[in-house]
């Protein structure tokens, strides 16, 4: 059996690095420059997940065990191969996962006019001229390879695979100035990483505020689920939308204002009311005013765009919704009138199901939700509003209509007349007691917080600097706003950038159980370098799922905090809200050597400088990523420097 396993590992190695000889498979949405490919296995078991465009493939000896009424199981061992009896919702996925195949995709970052809410954005950017970008799919245990080529004439680009652990592949995290240089115009960076987790997430540019201009898409890794369902929908990216170039909107933040978005877009479609005398008003502008870049039909007339997001339910069926908040500045409260939400996963962490009438989704957060359709086929109500309400104090949108989608039970075009389930408006994460991970993690000790003094050393105040830095008062976590040199990424100059205060580098050279990082939302100690601006921030950590040791509306006090920390299977995810004026205590296992960004996911705050870098066990990076792993990074940096793009950097770099 050991010989067979060795042969299998060798085959996987060869198929990963040799030219592909697999078959092509259609990917939705279309308009890919190359069709996605998957490496076939010899004598493999294969099956298609619900509503998927791909086939999962695994070695002989494994058989699928999931069904509509048993989604907790994924693969069962037939007894002919070594390994666990099955891979299921209870598998400790950070330590064990099945062996899948190679999935290969090609993405182009392009300049293209966009009009998702029917109002022209001339400076749109997108993957493969599609907004949102193509939905990339893989199966649990697959290796994902994505070739990203930048065709933007005035900007670089890098792509971050949001929430992906990147175990031993820190060089693939996709953050310019941290793990790589930006991709120059007409250059390509090939990302490759393991789908160790399962669920859904999104991928987006990490170059300045670029994702706010449209450079984003959904990513699904098919696997088990903690609740049963009949059908599954593709990821729904929900975001505020700006018509201007996002760099101009960032300037509102840097000059002390609150950036205002124009509309709410639900998975690439929305509504913006505008005048027929406005040439950018694509649906309604008078023909002689209408901008030529607005879409046209086959005869050159008006091609209607925008509108409400719509889905059709069948009575009695259970639907899996994959929700993503991909906003620049807005947090949402999601609901469907007249329907309960069964919440089953937070980010990429399966949880014990619980039900609510509405769901708070912070920027960067993802939720899997099962909605059971109505049973009553005689109901007079045949359509229901989907609502994405902006939480109070957590987003400013010019036209913030919360009715952004429609669930229909019949083939009608009428708009719903339903009312909201509740009046929930607060900008608060889901209750921590509701977010119970299926796979338990218990914290036995915090290796960097054995004393109050130590805990204070790893506590950081999210606030605006009193001093100007690069011409502005900026958001910061350390005593300096993050401000990166694109040509000098941390990963290629660890010793040098670790000493540079502009890189906001924090040493986490620990090996053990857990370590802690506290983000404090109020300047209680009156640090003279910082103002006191208590607002809510969605805090995202790269390279790890963290446990929420505490999420409090009270001010942070290191002398009392340790007594309040939750060490028994605390909520686990990769984005959590820092309450306005409170604090967020995060614990993580220092088991992934690399350079990992921690930042506010409000794009305007991150671009101002509200971030730090975790330098985790840096002496072990070279041995864990492997010899030659940085060759492509160095090549892309050389091409970036050769391009010699001239620009006035006001953005932190991320």
Secondary structure by P-SEA (a helix, b strand, c coil): caaaaaaaaaaaaaaacccccbbbbbcccccccccbbbbbbcbbbbbbcccccbbbbbccccccccccccccccbbbccccccccccccccccccbbbbbbbbbbcccbbbbbbcccccccccccccccccccccccccccbbbbbbbbbccccccccccccccccccccccccccccccccccccbbbbbbbbccccccccccccccccccccccbbbbbbbbbcccccccccbbbbbbbbcccaaaaaaaaaabbbbbbccccccccbbbbbbccccccccccccccccccccccccccccccccbbbbbbcccbbbbbbbbccccbbbbbcccccccccccccccccccbbbbcbbbbcccbbbbbbbbccccccccccccccccccccccccccccccccbbbbccccccccccccccccccccccccccccccbbbbbccccccccaaaaaaacccccccccccccccccccccccccccccccccccaaaaaaccccccccccccccbbbbbbbcccccccccccbbbbbbbcccccccccccccccccccccccccccccccccccccccccccbbbbbbbbcccccbbbbbccaaaaaaaccbbbbbccccccccccccccaaaaaaaaaaaaaaccccccccccc
